[in-house]
Amino acid sequence: MNISETSILLIYTGGTIGMVENPETGVLETFNFNQLEKNVPELKRFNYKISTVQFSPPCDSSEITPEDWCELVSIISDNYYKYDGFVVLHGTDTMAYTASALSFMLENLSKPVIFTGSQLPIGMLRTDGKENLMTALEIAAAKENGLPVVPEVCIFFENHLMRANRTTKINADYFNAFRSFNYPVLARAGIHIQYNSALIRPPERKPLNPHFLPDRHVVVLKLFPGITRETVKAILDIPDLKAVVMETFGSGNAPTKTWFLKLLKNAVNRGIVIVNVSQCASGSVEMQRYETGQRLSEAGVVSGYDSTTEAAVTKLMFLLGRNMTPIQVRQYMDCSLVGEITIPDKIKN
Ligand code: ASP
């Protein structure tokens, strides 16, 4: 593996990793990222060039918006040919959304874009930030025969490299904050970083095609026993609504009550795309399996297969932002754009 002459752009958007504790109030506040080398002197020991850029001001990731995704896309696309790889430091709370969004918005990606962050600030003694940052840099710089080893948008966290659009935040307290339930990890970091090359997408040969217009007219409707007609109706009647990610039970099941199916059918007829994803963290929607799922299919609901909610929301925003018709959006939801879903042959919804 040759990593000499390599240059990496490190982008700090905000989040715990770059915060310090205010000694008077105990509240975590963002520090100036130029002080990074002071907190992580180990950075000087890498034999490649690391440049940094930060959001101004950096923000807690709960504040992140699709406009921030666009800012990231422009930083990466403006610097695309100057660097071999990109590391994005981001708060963990919404990292899976931002990273999923970028996996769609950076079309034809052929370089690594590795997201990471930490549960404890990088200046703290027991921080997980240093390890996450240093391994993410190493992964972003890794090459084999002159080609990047991981030309994908990924999240690296607590020794695991995961495809970004397969991840979900699962832990607010422990270091293993993320899981990829429906796709194996792309690499494990131990004494060596062991890449699972067969699972990593090959680099695209076409030039990068960045996209900047995610459409926000999307909503998540989480079903629960006892949900009322008024609630479902109010959501489906949101003005200008274009798509719904409906979180259903088990393998994609929902009530078969007439009022419910009628409301869905009516929304589909108005051009609203309704995508069925499961509330289960692991497994896939299979609408042919039970009558309850089959009825959704008949109402015009499309399968989200084994998609995370994060990937379904950001994929819809991406497709709608490209001014696609509902029919086109439905067609693209039914195929994998960048490895975000698996459609087994026998599952045809
Ligand atoms: N609230 C923080 C954020 O998401 C938590 C973190 O950085 O992990 O920005």
Residues whose N, C-alpha, C, O or C-beta is under 5 A from the ligand:
A	BS01	LIG	G15 T16 I17 C59 D60 S61 S62 H90 G91 T92 D93 T94 S118 Q119
